[in-house]
Structure formats: structure tokens, C-alpha cells
Amino acid sequence: MPRKTVPKQCACGCNSMTKGGDYLPGHDSKTLSAIIENVGGIKQLRQLVEGVLNRQIEVRS
């Protein structure tokens, strides 16, 4: 039996409703881009997250 989806507000802050997911299509990418821009770049975002987690992020190739 399929699960019922419960609409909820998009996590990006646009105040639109999703069909049950956290983001509307493409809004997760827009949110990530805005975060990266606001902290000064990917390197700075990584440093910030590693500081909060108190551990290094492993990058797999």
C-alpha cells in the first residue's frame, strides 16, 4: 500500500507547498547556492561544517 504524502512548506523559505518532500524541484540547489555564497565559498562552508561537527569531512573520489 503506498504511503500518503503530506504537503508541507518548502524548506527554502519560499512559502510554497511541496507534495511531501522537503523542497520543491530545484529549490534545494538554490538554497545550497545561497548558503555557499553567504559563507564565502565552498572551502569556507566546509570549514564551518567541520568546526560544528568537530571532525573532518571525508571526500571520496
C-alpha positions in Angstrom: 0.0 0.0 0.0 1.5 3.4 -1.0 2.2 5.9 1.7 0.2 9.0 1.8 2.2 12.2 1.2 1.6 15.1 3.4 2.1 18.5 1.7 4.4 20.8 3.7 6.1 24.2 3.3 9.3 24.2 1.1 12.4 24.3 3.3 13.9 27.1 1.2 11.6 29.6 2.7 9.6 30.5 -0.4 6.3 29.7 1.4 5.2 27.4 -1.4 3.9 23.9 -0.6 5.6 20.7 -1.6 3.9 17.4 -2.4 5.5 15.9 0.7 9.2 16.4 0.2 11.4 19.0 1.9 11.9 21.1 -1.2 10.2 21.9 -4.5 12.2 20.8 -7.5 15.3 22.9 -7.8 14.8 24.7 -4.6 17.4 22.5 -2.8 20.1 23.6 -5.3 19.1 27.3 -4.9 19.3 27.0 -1.2 22.7 25.4 -1.3 24.0 28.0 -3.7 22.7 30.8 -1.4 24.4 29.2 1.6 27.7 28.8 -0.2 27.6 32.4 -1.4 26.8 33.7 2.1 29.6 31.9 3.8 32.2 33.0 1.2 32.6 29.8 -0.8 32.8 26.0 -0.6 36.1 26.0 1.3 34.6 28.2 4.0 31.4 26.2 4.1 33.4 23.0 4.6 35.5 24.7 7.4 32.3 25.9 9.1 30.6 22.4 9.0 33.8 20.6 10.1 34.0 23.0 13.1 30.4 22.4 14.1 30.8 18.6 13.7 34.2 18.7 15.3 35.6 16.3 12.7 36.9 16.4 9.1 34.6 15.6 6.2 36.0 12.8 4.1 35.8 13.5 0.4 35.7 10.3 -1.7 36.8 10.2 -5.3 
